[in-house]
Amino acid sequence: MQYQKEGIISKQLLAAATSVGANIREASAASSRKDFINKMTIASKEAREARYWLELVKESNIVNYNFDNLLNLNDEIIKLLNSIILTSQGKPKPK
C-alpha cells in the first residue's frame, strides 16, 4: 500500500513539475500576447499544483527528506511567473 501511495504522488508531482517547463517553452513561441499570458498562467497554476504535491510528500513522511529548499524554490518560481504575467498584462507588480 505504501508503494502505491508513493507511486501515485510521485507521478502527480512529476506531471505538474514538468508541465511548468513545458508551458514556459510554449509561451516562448506564443502567437500573441494573450496566448503568452495564457501559457504563463497555466505554468503558474502547475507550479502551485507541484507545491501541493511537495507539501503532501513532506507532511506524509513518505520520504525522509528536508523539502524546505524545494518548497522555497517553488515559491520563487511562482513569484517570478506571476510577475511575468502581471508585467505582460501591463499591471503593476505587487510589493
N, C-alpha and C positions, 0 to 999 in steps of 0.2 A: 504493500500500500504506500509506504514512504517513497519508493522509487517512482510510483505512478504520479504522486504529487509533484515530485521534483521534475519529472518529465513534462508535465502539463505547464508548470510555472516557467521552466526554462524555455520551452517553445514560445510561450506568450511573450516573455521578456526579449528573446531573440528577435521575434517578429516586430515588436514595437520599436526596439532599438535600431534595427537595420532599416526600418521604414523611415526613420528620421533622415538618415543619409540619402536614401533613395528619393525622398521628396525634395530635399535640398538640391540634389542633382537635377531633378526635373524642373525645379524653379529656375535654375540657371539657363534653361532652354525655353523658358516661358514665351508664349506667343503675345502676351500683353501684360500690362501692369496688374490687371485684375487676376490673370492666371498666375502670375508670380506670387501675389499676395495669398491666393488660394492655396498654392502648394506649400508656401512657408507656414501658413496657418495649420495645414494638415501636419507638417513636420513638428510644429509646436505641440499639437494635440498628441501626437505619437510619443513625443518626449515626456509629456505628462503621464501617459499610459506606462511608459517604461519606468518612470519614477514609482508608480503604483506597484508594479511587479517587484522592483527592488525593495520597496518598503515591506511587501508581503514576505519576501525571502528573508529579510533581516528579522522581522518580528516573529516569524515561524521557527527560526533557528534551524532550518533545514540544512543550511551550510554554515560552518563555523568560519566566519569571515567578518571583518570590520567593513561595513558598507558605507561608512560616513563619507569617505573620499568620493566614492562613486555617486552618492546622493548629492553631494556638493557640486560635483562636476555636472551632473544632470541639471541641477538648478541653474547653473551658469549658462548652459546650453539653452534652457527655456528662456532665460532673461535675454540672451542675445537674439534668439529668434523673435521674441516679442518686440524687441527694439527695432529689428529689421522691418517687421510688419508695420509698426506704428510709423516709422520713417517713410516707408513706401506709401502709406495712406496719407502722408502729409500731416500727421498728428504729432504733437509734442511728446517727447519721451518722458516716462514717469521718473520722478527723482527718488 
